[in-house]
Amino acid sequence: MNCEDISKVISAGVEVLKAFTDGSNERKLVKERKEIEKNIARHGDALYITLKNDPNNTWFCSACYGNNGKLIPVDKGNPGNIYCPVCKSSSWYDKDMSSESADQQDQNLIDFIGYNGYNR
């Protein structure tokens, strides 16, 4: 066996080891995803999901989880509204607050800039 043959054998061994490691990592990810799936609580047509075993009741973006399996916490900036900082999705989790909140935001802006509809 010459050096070239030894190099081919070593390369083949490295490829087999790499494939085994990749497969092992993939199996681990699938197992973790199945564990998460068991604990997911879905909330109607809302943009968020929670985990049943999370004592903090963290809200996660259902779009990000559905698309790439990542648990991304959503922001609850405005009353009744949530926003994902990664995929930029937003939704009303409290439909009753949606129009009320928009009216309140408009009023807050008017109050802040002192605009009353007339030029000064």
Secondary structure, 3 states (H helix, E strand, C coil): CCHHHHHHHHHHHHHHHHHHHHHHHHHHHHHHHHHHHHHEEECCCCCEEEECCCCCCCCEEHHHHHHHCCCCECECCCCCEEECCCCCCEEECCHHHHHHHHHHHHHHHHHHHCCCCCCC
